Amino acid sequence: MDKDEIKGKAKEATGYIKEKAGEMMNDPDLETEGEVEKAEGKVQHAWGKAKDTARDVVDEAEDTASDVAGDAEDAAHDAKRDRDAA
């Protein structure tokens, strides 16, 4: 989990609390501040998830490239062995 995912969720929670406190105290400024902070938290959380997903894709691509390179090397060795045996 990326740190922005965690920070974003914390910001969402803080925003939610401010929003509800603003509603209960009839303070539209605090309510709006909470709504904005909650939205910022959602964006930050989504950014963290996107970074996490990108890292996973890169890791998978590296693994696949390594597997393909290994298979190609094995095939080259097999072809050389077959050629030398003939």
Buried (B, 14 or more C-beta within 10 A) or exposed (E): EBEBBEBBBEBBEBBBEBBEBBEEEEBEEBBEBBBEBBEBBBEBBEBBBEBBEEEEEEEEEEEEEEEEEEEEEEEEEEEEEEEEEE
